[in-house]
Amino acid sequence: MAEPEYVPPKVWTWSKPNGGQFASINRPISGPTHEKELPVGRHPLQLYSLGTPNGVKVTILLEELLALGHSDAEYDAWLIRIAQGDQFSSGFVAVNPNSKIPALLDRSATPPIRVFESGAILVYLAEKFGAFLPTEAAARAECLAWLFWQVGSAPYLGGGFGHFYAYAPQKFEYAIDRFAMEVKRQLDVLDRRLAENEYVAGPSYTIADMAIFPWYGGLVKGWLYGAAEFLSVHEYRHLQRWADQVYARPAVQRGRMVNRTSGEPASQLHERHDARDFETRTQDKLTTAD
């Protein structure tokens, strides 16, 4: 029997959890739910994050900066367990009032500089270290345009398609079809762009690639939502070429490991405080949504 059509009330009120995977932490208000200070390590850059696509953008950039020889890009990466509500602690909210990962605190300045929103963190770090963001006007504009393309487009992939296809407690054809169509259009945008360019913003590897890869590269490589076959990602051969090329970079592979709590144990580094952690890591028994 078909579900009865939902008729929205005149005024929406939050009267019950929605029953979805994240019902226990979703709420219509902001601010902290509990008092807890954030830990602080020995490096000036303190990252508070989780190994989701948005978090991976930043750890990829930090690992790329270190690979380029920027020793001041050493960082401490602290795990924020979003399924347990760590992002609503008083300490985290002080760094990011929007309670979303990732959040960065640059303690090399007095007072420390907080940076939140993954795209803003990428720009901040690229400008701080003078790398992966072109300085020539046209190339810089192209890079930033594609960076903000990702910022504006990915919610249709994650909160739209990913939610209704993989996480929603009930599957509805209209919602899945609506967002599947948009995601395939976005994949086509990237595939056409990469048919004519080695990297998304042009001939050089930039923060635009680092922002786009965890979402769209992850999708075509089969890492997101178990939807590769459903979306026929094999059709996008130029996007596949680019995804393989970016993933082949050692810094990208390291960046994907940081703050990761799902997948094979060898792919996880729950916290990162030194480059040696990649060799000496130990696994605890956390279970957190990716």
N, C-alpha and C positions, 0 to 999 in steps of 0.2 A: 504494500500500500504506500502510495506517495505521501511524503511528509506534507502537512498542511502549510500553506503559504504563510510566511511570517509577515505580520502587519506591524510596522514600527509604531511604538507609542508616541503620543504627542510630545512628551518630554522623556528622554532616555535617563534611566537611573541605574546605578551599579547595585543590583540587588542579589546577585549570585555569581559564583565563578563560572567561567564559560565552559569548563570541562575539558579544555584542551591541555596539551602537554605542559604549558607554562601557566596554567590557571592559578597555581599557588603563589606566584610572584607578580602576576599582572595586576595592576590597579590603576585607577584614573587620577591619581594624585602623585606629586613629586615629593622630594625631600627624604631624609633618612628615616629608617625604621628602627635603627638601633645604634648605640654608641660603640664605635670601634675605630681606633687609629690604624692607619696604614703602616705596614712595615717599611723600613728604609734601609737600603744596602749601602755599600761603600762607594758606588759610582755616582757621578753627578746626574746621570739620566736614570730616572726611576719609572719603569713601565708597569702599569697595572692592567692586566689583560687576560684573555682566554684565546686558545687557538682556533677561533672561528675565522671565516674569511676576513672580517674587518680587523681582527686582531693580527692576523698573519701579514696583512699589508705592512704594518709597522715593523715587525720583527724581520721581515725580508729586507726592508730598507736598512735597518740597523746592521744586519749581518753583511749587506753589500758595502756599507760604509766602512766597516771594519776590514773587509777583504780589500778595499781600495787603499787601506793604510791609515785611515782616520782613527787613531788610537783613542781620541777623546770621545768616540762614539760607543765606548764600552758602557754597558748598561746592566742594571738589575731588572729582571722580568719576574714580577710577582703574579701568582695565579689568582684570578678573581672567579670564583665559582658562581656563575650567574644562576644556575638552577637552585642554589642554596641562598640566594639573595645577598651575596657579598657586595654587590653594586649599590646596595641601599644603606651601607654603613655610613656613619657620619664622616669618616675619613675619606671614603671614595666620593661621596657627594660634594665634599669640599674641593676636590680636584675636577670632578665633572658633575655639575648640577643636573645633567640630563640622565645620570645613572646608566650609562651605556659604556661598554668597553669598546676600544681601548682608551686609557687616559695616561697622560705623560706629565711628569713633574721634572723640570730642568732645574736642579739645585746648584748649577754653576753660577746662577744669577742670585742677587740679593735685592729683594726677596725672591724666592724661587718662582719660576714661570710655569703656570699650569697651561696645558694644551689638551683640549678634548676635541672629538670628532676625528676620525681616522684620516680624512683628506687634509684637514688642517695640520695634523701631526706630520704628515708626509711633506707638506710644503715647509713647515717650520724647520724640520731636520734637513731637508735639501738645501734650504737657504743658509742654515747655520753652518753647514759643512761645505757649501759650494759644490754640490755634486748631484747628478741625476735630474737636474732641472735646468734646461738651457737658459743662457743669458741673452742670446740674440732675440730680438723682439718677436719676430714671426714664429720662431721655433718654440719660444716660451709660451706664446699664446696658444699654439697647437697643443702643447703638452698639458697646459692647464685646462683647455677645453675638453680634452679626453679624460682628464682626471675628474672633472665635474660631471662629465657624461656618466662615468661610473657611479658617482655619488647619487646622481638623480635616477639612474636606471636600475641599480641593484635592488632597491626595495620592491620592484615588480617581480624580480627573480626570487628574493628571499621571503619577504613578508607577504608577497602575492602568491606566485606559483608554489614556492617551497612550502608555505604554510598550508595551502588548501590541498596540495597533492600529497604531502608527507605527514603533516602534523595535525590537521583538523580532525576532530573526533568524528565528523561525518563528512563524506565526500559528496560534493555537489558539482554536477556537470557544468553548469553555467560558470562557476568561479574557476574551475580548472581550465576550461576551454578559453576563457577570457585571458587568463594570465599565461597559459601555454602559448597562445598566439603572440602575445607581446614579447615573451622571452625568445621565441623563434625569430621574431623581427629583429630583436637586439643581436642575436647571434649572426644574423645575415648582415647587419650593419658592420660588425667586427670582421666577418669573413671577407666582405667586399673591400674594407679598408686594408686588411692584411694581404690581400691579393696584390696590392700595389706598393706595400711598404713592409720592410723587414720587421719593424716594431710598430706599435699602435700610433705613436706620435711622429713617426718618420724613421730615419735611418739609425737613430740612437736609442738605446735602452734607457728608459726614464721612469720616474715615479708613476707615470700613467700606466705602464706595464705592470708595475708592482701593485697598483690598486686594482687593476682589472683581472690579473691572473688568478688570485684566490677565488674569485667568483666565477668568471666565465671560463678560465682555464680549468678550474676545478670541475666545472660542469661537464665540459667536453671530455675530460679525462675520467669521468665516471665517479667522482668523489662526492657529489652533492645529490642528496634526495633519492638516490637510486633511480634517476630519471633519464639516464643517457639513452637507453633504447626508446623510451616513450617519446623523447624529443628528437630522435634520429640525429644525434650529434655527429655521426659519421659523415653527414652531408657537408659539413663545414671544414673542408680540407685545409684551407689556408689558416683558419683558426687553430686547427689541430697541429699544423706545422709550428705555429708560433708557441702554442702551449708546450709542446715538446722541447722547443728551443729554450724557453724560459725555465722550465723545470730542470733542464740539464745543468743549470748554474748551481754550483755547490752552496752558495749563500742562500739561494732560494730553498734548497732542501733543508738547510739548517733552520731557516726562518720558519718553515712549516712545522718544525718539531717543537718550537718554543711555546710553552703554555698549553700544549696539546694534551688532552686527557682521554682520547678515544683512538681506536684503531690498534694496530699492532704495538706491543710494548716498546719495540725498538724504534718506533716512530715518535715516541713521546719524550718530551723534556718538560716536566711540569713547571719547574722554575729554572731560570738561567741567571747566574751571577758571575760567570767566568767562562771563557771559551773552552776551558778544560771540562766544563760540565757535560759537553757533548760526548766525551769519552768516559767519564766517571759517573754518569747519572745513575740514580737508583729509582726504582718505580714504587710508588705507594699504591694504595688500593682505591683511588678515587674513581667515582663513576659520575660523569658529568656530560650533559648534552654537548655535542660538537657544534 
